[in-house]
Amino acid sequence: MEANPILVERWRSGQVESVTRGAICVVSSEGNCVFFMGNINQTIFTRSALKPFQSLPLLALGAADHYGFTGPETAITFGSHNADQAHQAAVLSILKKLGLGADALQCGPQLPGDRATRKLLETNKEKPSALHNNCSGKHAGFLALAAFLQAPLHHYLAHDHEVQRRVKTFCAAVLELPESDLLIGEDGCSAPNYACSLYHLALGYKNLATGLPYSPSMHQAMNRLVECWRKHPHYVAGTGRYCTEVCEGSNGEVLGKTGADGVYCMAIPRLGLGIAIKVDDGAMGPQYLVAQALVDELGLAPLAVLEQYRVRPILNWNKHQTGVEQVSDSARRAIRQLPNKLGPVTSASPVTA
């Protein structure tokens, strides 16, 4: 099998020191792959890029309305958050509505991404809990769906639990795959996670962007999810995170979601596009440079707003800049052809908030 192309290079003293290979897939509102690099038929685990699809049953089946979810509470259910005070408060608010405490979360403890929260734990000589896990919002959403369906709460992560059966059905529908084709794995937070081709993952984000080809109720659920994403991007990631900053920097035009092991996806409602990126080495960082190159070529963010994601300085322990990390010239030349491949923007009834 031919190797995936080099997407990102790391330079030191004018010399390429290391490279990151990977693949990109862009799907149009009609469901066609209009731009790609690398093997878009490779099977990858979706990791946290699956979260928006996992959250859809909450909205479509009525659980979010039943428990009076606010915008931030809805957004945290598909976020990979930093566990700052606002993030923790949103998760605890969901659990309070269910009559539960943080001990009901089965995602496992994780050191929070937020510096202030880490410092507070250190000062108080406390250990991180499941509440600090970046997936605690998703798990709170699972518990809400379980309570709404009157299903057992203590086994909500089991593959055959009513919650996970519903989630799998929704994920398969959005990815446009039979449920039997979804390869099941276990995510870092112990929830079921599914693998599919990079093309189908991009197709899923296109479907999220357009609400097509689904029923009015499903379209409405996607519309609400998109609206929450645009209005509350801090709850999807947090301070210093590309997912939040690209949404804010593009005025809600770009809805980006990271996944572990080098996955990054974007839904662009106004253009009706879905985009999926996977870097081969699983590094967390190169995919943001690639995503930003695509955002730039589509003209979706002011030039100065997201500069740190165009060329990233490499610093040593003394904070001396020793090199840079950037999209390779070959990948950049290919990405510059993307606008030409889109043609006129179609009238695909993209989701609008």
N, C-alpha and C positions, 0 to 999 in steps of 0.2 A: 504494500500500500504506500502511495506517495505521501511524504511528510507534509504536514500543514505548513503554510508559509510563515515566514518570520513577521510578526506583527509589531514587536517592540524590541528595541536595542538599548543596552546600557553601555555608555561610553566613558572611558577614562583616558586622559591625556591624548585625546584625538584618536583613540583606538577602540574598536568594538570589543568589549570584554565578555559580554554574554548576551544571549538573545532569548526571547520568548516567542514560541510558535503558537498558533491557534487558528480558530475559524470564526467567521462572521456570516450571519444570514439576515437579510432584510426582506420582509414579506409585505406585499402591497395589500390594499383593501380588498382586492379580488382573490387574495390567497396565493398569489404567485410570488415565487422567489425572484426579486428584481435585481438583487445584488448579492454576491457571496464571495468569500475567500475561504479556501480550505474545504475540508470534508464536512458538509452540512448534514450528511446522513449518519454521522457517527452518533452512537447512543451515549448520552450523558445523563448523570443524575442532576435533577433540576435544583436541588438544595433549596435555599430560601427564596429563590426566584419563583418557587411554586406558591408562596404564601398568599398572593392576591387571589389565586384560584381556590386555595383552601378556605379562604374567608367568605367566598361567595355564598355558600349554603346559609350562613348566618343571615344574610340579607334577603336572599331569594325565598327562603322558607319562613321568614317572619320572626326569627329569634331576636334579631337586633331591635326590631320595633317592640316586641313583647317586653323586653327588658329596658327599653328606653335608652339605647346606646346613643351617646353623643358623637359628634364628629371625631374628636380625639380618641374616644374609646373604639370606634370603628377602625380608625387608621392604625392603632396600635396592634390590632389583631392580624394585620398583614405586614407589620414592621419588623425590622431587625434592629432594635433600639439600643441606645447606649446605657440605659438604666439610670438616667438622670432623675431628678426629683419629679419632674412632670411625667416622665414615662412610668415610674413606679406608681404615681398617683392614679394614672389612667387604668393600669392593670388592677390595682387594689379597688378602684371604684367598680369595675366589672364584677370582681369577686364579691364585693359587698352586696351588689344587687342580687347575687345568687345565694347569699347567706353563707359564703365560704371565706376562708382565709388563704394566705399564700401557701400554706402547707398542702393545699389541694393540687398545686401545680406539680406536674411530674416531668418537667424539663431538665431537672438537675441544676445544681449551683454553678454559677459562672462568674468570674471576676468581671465587674461592670466596665464598660468601655468609657464611661464618664469619669474624668480625673477627680472631680470634686467628690463624687460618690466613693471612689476607691480610697481617697484620702480620709473621708469620714469613717469608713470601715476600719481603716488602719488606726486612726485616732482612738476609736472606741474598742479596738481590739476584737472586732467582730469578723466573722467569716461571711463570704458572699452566700446568698441563698438562691433558690429557684426564681425568686422575684427579680433578681439581677440578671438572669439569663436573657440574652437578646431575643429569645423566642417566647418569653413569658406571656406576651400579649396574644400570640397565636394560641397558646395553651388555654388562656382564659377564655378565648373564643370557642375553643373545643368544649370546654366545660359548660359554657352558656348554651351551646347547641345541644349538648347531652341533656341538660336540665329541661330545655324546651321540648325535646323529644321524649322526655320522661324515661331516658335510658340511664343505666348505671353510671355513676360518676367515677368510680375507682378504677375502671379498666378502659378509660376513654382512648387510650393509645393502641389498644389491640386491633389488629387488622380486620377482625370480624365484628368489631364494635359498631353499633348503629351510626355513630358519628363518622367513623372512618369509612364506612360503606358509602355514606352520603357524600363525603368529601371526594372519594375516589370517583364516584359517578360524575360529579361536577368537573373534576380535573380532566377526566377523559373527554367530556363534552367540549370543554374549552380547547383542549389540545387536538380535538377532532380525531380521536383514536378509540378503538374498542377497548373496554376496560381490560380485557384479557391480554392486550398488547402492552400494558403498562408494567414494566419491570419494577418490583417492589424492593426497596431497601430501607434501612433505618437511618434517620437523619441524626445529626449531632445532638439534638434535643430529645431523641428517642421516638419521635413521631414517624409514622410511615412516610417515605419519600419515594417519588416515582422517577424513572428514567425514560427518556424518549429521544428522538433525533433532535438535533439542533434546529432543523427546519420546523418541526412541530412545536418546539418551544417558541420560536419566533411567530409561528402561526397563532399560538395561544395569546401572545401579547398583541398581535393584530386584532384578534377577536375582542380582547379587552378594550382596545382603542376604538373599535367601531360598533361593538354590540351586535355584530352580525356573525352568523346567520341564526339568531336565537329568537325565542318567544318574547313578547312584550314584557313579561315579568322578569325574564332573565336579562333583557336589555336594561330594564329599570334598575336591577341589582347592580349591573356593571356600571351604569350611569352614576349610581350613588357611591360606589366604591371610588370611581374616578374623581367625583366631586370632593370626597373626603381627602383623597390623596392630594389634590390641588390645594385645598384649603388648610391642610394640616401636615405638611411635609416633614415637620420636625418629629412627628410621631412615627414616621416610616423609617427613620434612622437617627438623626440628631445633629448636634453641633459638630462641625468638622468632617461631616460625612458626605460623600459625593451624591448619594441618593437625594438627600435633602437639598444640597447646594445646586444641583442641576435643575431640580424642580423650581426652586426659588429664582435661580438665575435666568431661567427661560420663561418666567411668568406663568408657570404651570403648563407649558407646552410639552415638556418632556417628563414622563413618569418612569423613572429608572429604579430598578430593584436588583440589588446584589444577591449573589448566592455563593456559598463557600466553594473552595477549590476552583476559583477562577471563572465563575459564571457571572454574566451581567446581561440584563434584559431591559428593553425600553419599549413603552407604548407611546405613540405620538398621535393622539386623537385627531388633530386638525389635518394631518396628512394621511390618516388611516394606515399608519405603518406599525409593524411589529419588528423588533430587532432582538437578536440573541447573539451573544459573544461567549466563547469558551477558550481560555488559554490552557495550553496543554500541560504546563507544569503546575497548575493549580495555585499559582501565586496570587496574592490579593493585592492588587495595585495596578498591574499592567492593563487589565481590562478597562479601568477607568480612563486611561490615556486613549485607548482605542475608542471607547464610547464618546469621549469628548471630540475626537477627530471627526466622528460621524455627525455629532451635533453641530460642529462648526460648519461642515460642508452643507448641511441642511439649513444653515442660517438661523438657528433656533435660540441662540444665546448671545448677548452682547460680548464683544471681543475681549474686554478686560475682566469680566466678572469671574471667569473660571480659569484664569491663567495658570494656576498651579497644576491643573490637569492637562496642560499642553506639553510642557517640558518640566520634568520633576528633578530637582537637584539631588545628587547623592552626597550625603554628608558623612564624615567619619566621626569618631567619638569626641574629637575636639571641635566639632561643628565646622570643620573646614570642608568646603565643597571640593570633592574629588572627581566628580563626573556628573553625567546627566542620564536620565532615562526618558526615552521618547519613542514615538511611533516611527517605525522604519521608513526610509524614503520610498521603498517599493510599496509598502502598505499605504502610505499617504498618497502616492500617485494613483493607486487603484481606487481609494476612497474618494478622490476628487472626481471620479467619474460617476459617483452615485447620483447627484442631481440630474445628470443627463439621462440616466436610466429610468427615472421616475416619470418623466414626461409631465403633462398637465396634471394638476391635482384632481383626483376623481371626485365625483359626488357620491361618496359611499356611505352617507349618513353617519359620519363619525360621531361618537358619543360626545355630547356637550354638557357641561356642568352648569 
